[in-house]
Amino acid sequence: MAPTPVASAPIENPIGTARSSCDSAAESHIDGEFNGWEGETIDKLDNGEIWQQATYHYHYHYAYHPEVIIFRTTSGTCHIRVIHDDDEGVDVARIK
């Protein structure tokens, strides 16, 4: 008998008020200025979603309205990368 597949649970956001979903990769743009990652960075995207940095990482990079991609990693976390930035990006949690 084949094992029953287990669905991956969405990640709780650091504040604990909402769940994030990144089951399929999504591309959008940060609404306005981006100044890099500072530990608890919160970014609003053009599509209305708001994402908060979930793992500590510091990296300065200024860009106005940069394109981003959010995807699920093999370990099950949601991860954001800023296109045209050489940084590896950070894990994030959706708060809206």
Residue frames as a rotation matrix with the C-alpha (Angstrom) as fourth column:
MET 1
0.584 0.812 0.000 0.00
0.812 -0.584 0.000 0.00
0.000 0.000 -1.000 0.00
ALA 2
-0.168 -0.644 0.746 1.38
0.602 -0.666 -0.440 3.42
0.781 0.375 0.500 -0.99
PRO 3
-0.607 -0.085 -0.791 1.97
0.749 -0.396 -0.532 5.98
-0.268 -0.915 0.303 1.76
THR 4
0.537 0.838 0.097 -0.60
0.841 -0.522 -0.141 8.75
-0.068 0.157 -0.985 2.07
PRO 5
-0.260 -0.653 0.711 0.78
0.639 -0.668 -0.381 12.05
0.724 0.356 0.591 0.77
VAL 6
0.099 0.197 -0.975 1.14
0.911 -0.412 0.009 14.74
-0.400 -0.890 -0.220 3.40
ALA 7
0.595 0.159 0.788 0.35
0.546 -0.800 -0.250 18.32
0.591 0.579 -0.563 2.43
SER 8
-0.556 -0.810 -0.187 2.90
0.738 -0.377 -0.560 20.87
0.383 -0.450 0.807 3.51
ALA 9
0.393 0.691 -0.607 1.51
0.893 -0.444 0.072 23.31
-0.219 -0.570 -0.792 6.04
PRO 10
0.526 -0.192 0.829 1.78
0.311 -0.864 -0.397 27.02
0.792 0.466 -0.394 5.35
ILE 11
-0.498 -0.800 -0.334 4.34
0.694 -0.137 -0.707 28.92
0.520 -0.584 0.623 7.37
GLU 12
0.571 0.604 -0.556 3.11
0.816 -0.492 0.303 30.97
-0.090 -0.627 -0.774 10.30
ASN 13
0.400 -0.440 0.804 4.13
0.193 -0.817 -0.543 34.56
0.896 0.373 -0.242 10.05
PRO 14
-0.606 -0.755 -0.251 6.49
0.409 -0.026 -0.912 35.90
0.682 -0.656 0.324 12.74
ILE 15
-0.719 0.414 0.558 3.65
-0.644 -0.699 -0.310 37.91
0.261 -0.582 0.770 14.26
GLY 16
-0.936 0.327 0.133 1.32
0.250 0.880 -0.404 34.91
-0.249 -0.344 -0.905 14.14
THR 17
-0.334 0.861 -0.384 -1.64
-0.334 -0.489 -0.806 36.76
-0.882 -0.141 0.451 12.61
ALA 18
0.609 0.526 -0.594 -1.73
-0.730 0.079 -0.679 35.28
-0.310 0.847 0.432 9.12
ARG 19
0.331 -0.487 0.809 -0.40
0.282 0.869 0.408 32.42
-0.901 0.093 0.425 7.05
SER 20
-0.139 -0.438 -0.888 1.77
-0.788 -0.494 0.367 32.63
-0.599 0.751 -0.277 4.00
SER 21
0.589 0.297 0.751 1.30
0.214 0.839 -0.500 30.65
-0.779 0.455 0.431 0.85
CYS 22
0.072 -0.615 -0.785 3.97
-0.871 -0.422 0.251 30.26
-0.486 0.666 -0.566 -1.79
ASP 23
0.298 0.129 0.946 2.95
0.054 0.987 -0.151 26.92
-0.953 0.096 0.287 -3.27
SER 24
0.510 -0.198 0.837 3.56
0.860 0.133 -0.493 28.29
-0.014 0.971 0.238 -6.75
ALA 25
-0.547 -0.804 -0.233 6.22
0.776 -0.591 0.219 30.84
-0.314 -0.062 0.947 -7.63
ALA 26
0.659 0.750 0.050 4.93
0.733 -0.625 -0.270 34.39
-0.171 0.215 -0.962 -7.90
GLU 27
-0.539 -0.790 0.292 6.52
0.833 -0.551 0.047 37.41
0.124 0.269 0.955 -9.51
SER 28
0.728 0.685 -0.022 5.69
0.682 -0.720 0.132 40.99
0.075 -0.111 -0.991 -8.58
HIS 29
-0.164 -0.750 0.641 7.41
0.361 -0.650 -0.669 44.29
0.918 0.122 0.377 -7.78
ILE 30
-0.380 -0.004 -0.925 8.06
0.904 -0.214 -0.370 45.95
-0.196 -0.977 0.084 -4.43
ASP 31
0.571 0.684 0.455 5.79
0.719 -0.684 0.124 48.98
0.396 0.256 -0.882 -4.15
GLY 32
0.956 -0.223 0.189 8.27
-0.268 -0.927 0.263 51.86
0.116 -0.302 -0.946 -3.92
GLU 33
0.192 -0.979 0.074 11.78
-0.862 -0.204 -0.465 51.85
0.470 0.026 -0.882 -2.50
PHE 34
0.920 -0.104 -0.377 13.72
0.238 0.914 0.329 48.77
0.310 -0.393 0.866 -1.44
ASN 35
0.497 -0.757 0.424 16.71
-0.798 -0.591 -0.121 49.23
0.342 -0.279 -0.897 0.89
GLY 36
-0.459 -0.700 -0.547 17.75
-0.439 0.714 -0.546 45.63
0.772 -0.011 -0.635 1.43
TRP 37
0.429 0.535 -0.728 17.26
0.296 0.678 0.673 43.27
0.853 -0.504 0.133 4.35
GLU 38
-0.214 -0.479 0.852 17.61
-0.591 -0.631 -0.503 44.44
0.778 -0.610 -0.148 7.95
GLY 39
-0.983 -0.167 0.077 16.29
-0.164 0.605 -0.779 41.54
0.084 -0.779 -0.622 10.01
GLU 40
-0.440 0.897 0.040 12.54
0.551 0.305 -0.777 42.19
-0.709 -0.319 -0.628 10.13
THR 41
-0.911 0.006 -0.411 12.04
-0.286 -0.727 0.625 44.01
-0.295 0.687 0.664 6.82
ILE 42
-0.080 0.942 0.325 8.43
0.462 0.324 -0.826 44.31
-0.883 0.084 -0.461 5.64
ASP 43
-0.932 -0.236 -0.274 7.68
-0.139 -0.467 0.874 44.85
-0.334 0.852 0.402 1.97
LYS 44
0.182 0.983 0.012 4.40
-0.100 0.031 -0.994 45.62
-0.978 0.179 0.104 0.22
LEU 45
-0.733 -0.400 0.550 4.14
0.438 0.341 0.832 44.29
-0.520 0.851 -0.075 -3.31
ASP 46
-0.854 0.389 -0.344 2.26
-0.520 -0.655 0.549 45.73
-0.012 0.648 0.762 -6.28
ASN 47
-0.516 0.680 -0.521 -0.18
0.050 0.631 0.774 42.81
0.855 0.373 -0.360 -6.09
GLY 48
0.312 0.680 0.663 -1.24
-0.574 -0.422 0.702 43.95
0.757 -0.600 0.259 -2.58
GLU 49
0.686 -0.122 -0.717 0.54
0.495 0.801 0.338 41.21
0.533 -0.587 0.609 -0.64
ILE 50
0.499 -0.580 0.643 2.68
-0.774 -0.633 0.030 42.17
0.390 -0.513 -0.765 2.34
TRP 51
0.666 -0.394 -0.633 5.63
0.355 0.914 -0.195 39.96
0.655 -0.095 0.749 3.26
GLN 52
0.758 -0.439 0.483 7.91
-0.653 -0.519 0.552 40.09
0.008 -0.733 -0.680 6.31
GLN 53
-0.096 -0.903 -0.419 11.45
-0.615 0.385 -0.688 38.81
0.782 0.192 -0.593 6.56
ALA 54
0.853 0.522 0.000 11.34
-0.361 0.591 0.721 35.57
0.377 -0.615 0.693 8.59
THR 55
0.616 -0.735 -0.282 15.06
0.787 0.571 0.232 34.80
-0.010 -0.365 0.931 8.99
TYR 56
0.669 -0.406 -0.622 17.80
-0.038 -0.855 0.517 37.19
-0.742 -0.323 -0.588 10.00
HIS 57
0.074 -0.703 0.707 19.98
0.985 0.163 0.059 38.43
-0.157 0.692 0.705 7.17
TYR 58
0.443 0.010 -0.896 21.51
0.087 -0.996 0.032 41.85
-0.892 -0.092 -0.442 6.58
HIS 59
-0.371 -0.529 0.763 22.18
0.875 0.078 0.478 43.09
-0.312 0.845 0.434 3.07
TYR 60
0.007 0.347 -0.938 22.01
-0.018 -0.938 -0.347 46.65
-1.000 0.020 0.000 1.75
HIS 61
-0.756 -0.144 0.639 20.79
0.633 0.091 0.769 47.15
-0.169 0.985 0.022 -1.79
TYR 62
-0.337 0.655 -0.676 18.86
-0.164 -0.748 -0.643 50.19
-0.927 -0.106 0.359 -2.97
ALA 63
-0.912 0.178 0.370 16.39
0.402 0.195 0.895 49.82
0.087 0.964 -0.249 -5.80
TYR 64
-0.580 0.785 -0.216 13.20
-0.603 -0.593 -0.534 51.59
-0.547 -0.179 0.817 -6.74
HIS 65
0.407 0.902 -0.142 10.26
-0.818 0.292 -0.495 49.30
-0.406 0.318 0.857 -7.58
PRO 66
-0.622 -0.747 -0.235 12.42
-0.774 0.541 0.329 46.17
-0.119 0.386 -0.915 -8.05
GLU 67
0.309 0.643 -0.701 11.03
-0.692 0.657 0.299 42.95
0.653 0.393 0.648 -9.46
VAL 68
-0.458 -0.402 0.793 10.88
-0.844 0.477 -0.245 40.06
-0.280 -0.781 -0.558 -6.99
ILE 69
-0.051 0.444 -0.894 10.08
-0.429 0.799 0.421 36.37
0.902 0.405 0.150 -7.11
ILE 70
-0.212 0.085 0.974 8.64
-0.950 0.217 -0.226 34.44
-0.230 -0.973 0.035 -4.17
PHE 71
0.131 0.175 -0.976 8.83
-0.557 0.827 0.074 30.65
0.820 0.534 0.206 -4.17
ARG 72
0.863 0.165 0.478 8.70
-0.488 0.518 0.702 27.62
-0.132 -0.839 0.528 -1.88
THR 73
-0.146 -0.982 -0.119 12.10
-0.979 0.160 -0.122 26.10
0.139 0.099 -0.985 -1.10
THR 74
-0.146 0.017 -0.989 12.79
-0.218 0.975 0.049 22.38
0.965 0.223 -0.139 -0.90
SER 75
-0.908 -0.195 -0.370 12.72
0.305 0.295 -0.905 22.71
0.286 -0.935 -0.209 2.90
GLY 76
-0.147 0.979 -0.142 9.19
0.953 0.179 0.244 24.15
0.264 -0.100 -0.959 2.70
THR 77
-0.184 0.056 -0.981 9.86
0.556 -0.818 -0.151 27.80
-0.811 -0.573 0.120 3.52
CYS 78
0.824 0.394 0.407 8.78
0.564 -0.516 -0.645 30.78
-0.044 0.761 -0.647 1.41
HIS 79
-0.143 -0.957 -0.253 11.76
0.720 -0.276 0.636 32.63
-0.679 -0.091 0.729 -0.04
ILE 80
0.908 0.406 -0.103 12.03
0.248 -0.720 -0.648 36.00
-0.337 0.563 -0.755 -1.79
ARG 81
-0.221 -0.959 0.177 14.71
0.819 -0.083 0.568 37.12
-0.530 0.271 0.804 -4.21
VAL 82
0.505 0.258 -0.823 15.10
-0.151 -0.913 -0.379 40.56
-0.850 0.316 -0.422 -5.72
ILE 83
0.669 -0.235 0.705 15.79
0.731 0.381 -0.567 40.24
-0.135 0.894 0.427 -9.43
HIS 84
0.480 -0.614 0.627 19.03
0.280 -0.570 -0.773 41.99
0.832 0.546 -0.101 -10.50
ASP 85
0.500 -0.427 0.753 20.48
-0.856 -0.374 0.357 41.79
0.129 -0.823 -0.553 -6.96
ASP 86
-0.102 -0.643 -0.759 23.34
-0.456 0.708 -0.539 39.34
0.884 0.292 -0.365 -6.39
ASP 87
-0.577 -0.052 0.815 22.14
-0.812 0.146 -0.566 38.57
-0.089 -0.988 -0.127 -2.85
GLU 88
-0.960 0.147 -0.236 20.64
0.102 0.976 0.193 35.14
0.259 0.161 -0.952 -2.10
GLY 89
-0.128 0.961 0.247 17.41
-0.349 -0.276 0.895 36.63
0.928 0.029 0.371 -0.71
VAL 90
-0.857 -0.095 0.507 15.66
-0.515 0.119 -0.849 35.67
0.020 -0.988 -0.151 2.52
ASP 91
-0.635 0.725 -0.267 12.89
0.706 0.685 0.182 33.49
0.315 -0.073 -0.946 3.88
VAL 92
-0.848 0.425 0.317 9.66
-0.453 -0.891 -0.018 35.42
0.275 -0.159 0.948 4.32
ALA 93
-0.658 0.747 -0.095 6.18
0.696 0.556 -0.454 35.03
-0.286 -0.365 -0.886 5.77
ARG 94
-0.546 0.544 0.637 3.08
0.312 -0.574 0.758 36.60
0.778 0.612 0.144 4.29
ILE 95
-0.851 0.266 -0.453 1.28
0.398 -0.238 -0.886 38.93
-0.343 -0.934 0.097 6.69
LYS 96
-0.013 0.909 -0.418 -1.41
-0.275 -0.405 -0.872 40.11
-0.961 0.104 0.255 4.24
